[in-house]
Amino acid sequence: MTHLPRTNIICRLQVEGLHWWSDASKYEPTMVYLESPHRHMFHIEVKKEVFHDDRDVEFIVFKRKIKKYLEEKYYDKQYDLCNFKARSCEMLAKELLEEFDLVYCSVFEDNENGAEIYG
């Protein structure tokens, strides 16, 4: 049986944003500060399957589409950044996976802790 290779394009981007976790202290009392809006640089990596070697999806354009999507949906003029509100890294990764038909997405807070999801 012959294994057919699969090819993905990979894009990495950063988005400045706020979020909070309303129930943080229910899980760990010392994390009560996470219940207030706090800023992160969200580091995002996405992978999208392509079907030929001449890029049916140009990755620079694709990266810009993702960044534009997040900024149009979540930009908050009051704070001059994206306001993800109560959305977690897991929620954002799932949203991007579905919105852009990805095979993989990871979202990290400050490139330190995060989540990944596979399609």
ChimeraX commands (.cxc) that place a marker at each C-alpha (Angstrom):
marker #1 position 0.00,0.00,0.00 radius 0.5
marker #1 position 1.40,3.38,-1.02 radius 0.5
marker #1 position 1.17,6.27,1.40 radius 0.5
marker #1 position 0.19,9.48,-0.35 radius 0.5
marker #1 position 1.90,12.52,1.15 radius 0.5
marker #1 position -0.20,15.38,2.47 radius 0.5
marker #1 position 0.99,18.96,2.26 radius 0.5
marker #1 position -0.02,21.83,4.53 radius 0.5
marker #1 position 0.86,25.49,4.36 radius 0.5
marker #1 position 1.74,26.98,7.74 radius 0.5
marker #1 position 1.13,30.54,8.87 radius 0.5
marker #1 position 2.17,32.13,12.15 radius 0.5
marker #1 position 0.87,35.44,13.39 radius 0.5
marker #1 position 0.49,37.50,16.54 radius 0.5
marker #1 position -2.50,39.47,17.70 radius 0.5
marker #1 position -2.61,41.76,20.71 radius 0.5
marker #1 position -5.72,41.13,22.75 radius 0.5
marker #1 position -7.62,41.07,26.01 radius 0.5
marker #1 position -9.58,38.26,27.55 radius 0.5
marker #1 position -10.68,36.93,30.91 radius 0.5
marker #1 position -11.80,33.72,32.60 radius 0.5
marker #1 position -14.87,34.37,34.72 radius 0.5
marker #1 position -14.60,31.12,36.70 radius 0.5
marker #1 position -10.84,31.04,37.28 radius 0.5
marker #1 position -11.02,31.21,41.09 radius 0.5
marker #1 position -13.48,28.31,41.19 radius 0.5
marker #1 position -10.70,26.08,39.87 radius 0.5
marker #1 position -7.80,27.72,41.65 radius 0.5
marker #1 position -8.37,30.51,44.21 radius 0.5
marker #1 position -4.96,32.09,43.60 radius 0.5
marker #1 position -5.91,32.71,39.96 radius 0.5
marker #1 position -8.66,35.22,40.81 radius 0.5
marker #1 position -6.80,37.91,38.80 radius 0.5
marker #1 position -7.62,36.00,35.58 radius 0.5
marker #1 position -11.26,36.95,36.10 radius 0.5
marker #1 position -10.45,40.55,35.14 radius 0.5
marker #1 position -9.62,41.61,31.59 radius 0.5
marker #1 position -5.90,41.13,30.98 radius 0.5
marker #1 position -3.66,41.61,27.95 radius 0.5
marker #1 position -1.67,39.02,26.03 radius 0.5
marker #1 position 0.11,38.71,22.75 radius 0.5
marker #1 position -1.76,35.79,21.23 radius 0.5
marker #1 position 0.59,33.68,19.10 radius 0.5
marker #1 position -1.32,31.73,16.48 radius 0.5
marker #1 position -0.17,28.97,14.18 radius 0.5
marker #1 position -2.45,27.53,11.51 radius 0.5
marker #1 position -2.05,24.70,9.03 radius 0.5
marker #1 position -4.18,24.34,5.92 radius 0.5
marker #1 position -4.00,21.42,3.52 radius 0.5
marker #1 position -3.09,22.21,-0.07 radius 0.5
marker #1 position -3.41,19.89,-3.03 radius 0.5
marker #1 position -0.55,20.78,-5.35 radius 0.5
marker #1 position 2.99,22.08,-5.06 radius 0.5
marker #1 position 2.35,25.52,-6.54 radius 0.5
marker #1 position 0.38,26.80,-3.54 radius 0.5
marker #1 position -3.31,26.81,-4.25 radius 0.5
marker #1 position -3.40,29.00,-1.12 radius 0.5
marker #1 position -0.73,31.70,-0.96 radius 0.5
marker #1 position 0.40,31.82,2.65 radius 0.5
marker #1 position 1.08,35.55,2.95 radius 0.5
marker #1 position -2.41,36.32,1.67 radius 0.5
marker #1 position -3.87,33.62,3.92 radius 0.5
marker #1 position -2.11,35.01,6.99 radius 0.5
marker #1 position -3.49,38.47,6.22 radius 0.5
marker #1 position -7.01,37.02,5.87 radius 0.5
marker #1 position -6.83,35.47,9.32 radius 0.5
marker #1 position -5.48,38.64,10.93 radius 0.5
marker #1 position -8.13,40.75,9.18 radius 0.5
marker #1 position -10.87,38.36,10.29 radius 0.5
marker #1 position -9.79,38.63,13.94 radius 0.5
marker #1 position -9.40,42.40,13.83 radius 0.5
marker #1 position -12.76,42.97,12.12 radius 0.5
marker #1 position -14.60,40.67,14.51 radius 0.5
marker #1 position -12.88,41.52,17.80 radius 0.5
marker #1 position -11.23,44.96,17.52 radius 0.5
marker #1 position -12.24,47.18,20.45 radius 0.5
marker #1 position -11.66,50.88,19.85 radius 0.5
marker #1 position -11.75,51.65,23.59 radius 0.5
marker #1 position -8.67,49.49,24.23 radius 0.5
marker #1 position -7.11,49.74,20.73 radius 0.5
marker #1 position -6.70,45.97,20.48 radius 0.5
marker #1 position -8.75,42.83,20.02 radius 0.5
marker #1 position -11.14,42.10,22.87 radius 0.5
marker #1 position -11.76,38.37,22.96 radius 0.5
marker #1 position -13.81,38.74,26.16 radius 0.5
marker #1 position -14.37,35.34,27.81 radius 0.5
marker #1 position -12.92,33.35,24.90 radius 0.5
marker #1 position -10.13,30.96,25.80 radius 0.5
marker #1 position -7.23,29.87,23.61 radius 0.5
marker #1 position -9.16,26.65,22.99 radius 0.5
marker #1 position -12.23,28.56,21.83 radius 0.5
marker #1 position -10.24,30.82,19.51 radius 0.5
marker #1 position -8.37,27.87,18.00 radius 0.5
marker #1 position -11.63,26.02,17.35 radius 0.5
marker #1 position -13.21,29.11,15.79 radius 0.5
marker #1 position -10.28,29.60,13.41 radius 0.5
marker #1 position -10.18,25.89,12.57 radius 0.5
marker #1 position -13.81,25.99,11.50 radius 0.5
marker #1 position -13.81,29.43,9.87 radius 0.5
marker #1 position -10.80,28.72,7.64 radius 0.5
marker #1 position -11.15,24.96,7.11 radius 0.5
marker #1 position -7.83,24.25,8.81 radius 0.5
marker #1 position -6.25,20.92,9.68 radius 0.5
marker #1 position -4.55,22.41,12.75 radius 0.5
marker #1 position -4.58,25.56,14.87 radius 0.5
marker #1 position -2.74,26.56,18.02 radius 0.5
marker #1 position -3.24,29.69,20.10 radius 0.5
marker #1 position -0.73,30.60,22.81 radius 0.5
marker #1 position -0.76,33.39,25.39 radius 0.5
marker #1 position 2.54,35.27,25.16 radius 0.5
marker #1 position 4.00,32.25,23.34 radius 0.5
marker #1 position 4.06,30.43,26.66 radius 0.5
marker #1 position 0.83,28.51,27.40 radius 0.5
marker #1 position -1.90,27.63,24.97 radius 0.5
marker #1 position -3.98,25.08,23.19 radius 0.5
marker #1 position -4.00,23.21,19.90 radius 0.5
marker #1 position -6.78,21.63,17.94 radius 0.5
marker #1 position -6.80,19.30,14.93 radius 0.5
marker #1 position -9.44,19.09,12.23 radius 0.5
marker link #1:1,2 radius 0.2
marker link #1:2,3 radius 0.2
marker link #1:3,4 radius 0.2
marker link #1:4,5 radius 0.2
marker link #1:5,6 radius 0.2
marker link #1:6,7 radius 0.2
marker link #1:7,8 radius 0.2
marker link #1:8,9 radius 0.2
marker link #1:9,10 radius 0.2
marker link #1:10,11 radius 0.2
marker link #1:11,12 radius 0.2
marker link #1:12,13 radius 0.2
marker link #1:13,14 radius 0.2
marker link #1:14,15 radius 0.2
marker link #1:15,16 radius 0.2
marker link #1:16,17 radius 0.2
marker link #1:17,18 radius 0.2
marker link #1:18,19 radius 0.2
marker link #1:19,20 radius 0.2
marker link #1:20,21 radius 0.2
marker link #1:21,22 radius 0.2
marker link #1:22,23 radius 0.2
marker link #1:23,24 radius 0.2
marker link #1:24,25 radius 0.2
marker link #1:25,26 radius 0.2
marker link #1:26,27 radius 0.2
marker link #1:27,28 radius 0.2
marker link #1:28,29 radius 0.2
marker link #1:29,30 radius 0.2
marker link #1:30,31 radius 0.2
marker link #1:31,32 radius 0.2
marker link #1:32,33 radius 0.2
marker link #1:33,34 radius 0.2
marker link #1:34,35 radius 0.2
marker link #1:35,36 radius 0.2
marker link #1:36,37 radius 0.2
marker link #1:37,38 radius 0.2
marker link #1:38,39 radius 0.2
marker link #1:39,40 radius 0.2
marker link #1:40,41 radius 0.2
marker link #1:41,42 radius 0.2
marker link #1:42,43 radius 0.2
marker link #1:43,44 radius 0.2
marker link #1:44,45 radius 0.2
marker link #1:45,46 radius 0.2
marker link #1:46,47 radius 0.2
marker link #1:47,48 radius 0.2
marker link #1:48,49 radius 0.2
marker link #1:49,50 radius 0.2
marker link #1:50,51 radius 0.2
marker link #1:51,52 radius 0.2
marker link #1:52,53 radius 0.2
marker link #1:53,54 radius 0.2
marker link #1:54,55 radius 0.2
marker link #1:55,56 radius 0.2
marker link #1:56,57 radius 0.2
marker link #1:57,58 radius 0.2
marker link #1:58,59 radius 0.2
marker link #1:59,60 radius 0.2
marker link #1:60,61 radius 0.2
marker link #1:61,62 radius 0.2
marker link #1:62,63 radius 0.2
marker link #1:63,64 radius 0.2
marker link #1:64,65 radius 0.2
marker link #1:65,66 radius 0.2
marker link #1:66,67 radius 0.2
marker link #1:67,68 radius 0.2
marker link #1:68,69 radius 0.2
marker link #1:69,70 radius 0.2
marker link #1:70,71 radius 0.2
marker link #1:71,72 radius 0.2
marker link #1:72,73 radius 0.2
marker link #1:73,74 radius 0.2
marker link #1:74,75 radius 0.2
marker link #1:75,76 radius 0.2
marker link #1:76,77 radius 0.2
marker link #1:77,78 radius 0.2
marker link #1:78,79 radius 0.2
marker link #1:79,80 radius 0.2
marker link #1:80,81 radius 0.2
marker link #1:81,82 radius 0.2
marker link #1:82,83 radius 0.2
marker link #1:83,84 radius 0.2
marker link #1:84,85 radius 0.2
marker link #1:85,86 radius 0.2
marker link #1:86,87 radius 0.2
marker link #1:87,88 radius 0.2
marker link #1:88,89 radius 0.2
marker link #1:89,90 radius 0.2
marker link #1:90,91 radius 0.2
marker link #1:91,92 radius 0.2
marker link #1:92,93 radius 0.2
marker link #1:93,94 radius 0.2
marker link #1:94,95 radius 0.2
marker link #1:95,96 radius 0.2
marker link #1:96,97 radius 0.2
marker link #1:97,98 radius 0.2
marker link #1:98,99 radius 0.2
marker link #1:99,100 radius 0.2
marker link #1:100,101 radius 0.2
marker link #1:101,102 radius 0.2
marker link #1:102,103 radius 0.2
marker link #1:103,104 radius 0.2
marker link #1:104,105 radius 0.2
marker link #1:105,106 radius 0.2
marker link #1:106,107 radius 0.2
marker link #1:107,108 radius 0.2
marker link #1:108,109 radius 0.2
marker link #1:109,110 radius 0.2
marker link #1:110,111 radius 0.2
marker link #1:111,112 radius 0.2
marker link #1:112,113 radius 0.2
marker link #1:113,114 radius 0.2
marker link #1:114,115 radius 0.2
marker link #1:115,116 radius 0.2
marker link #1:116,117 radius 0.2
marker link #1:117,118 radius 0.2
marker link #1:118,119 radius 0.2
view
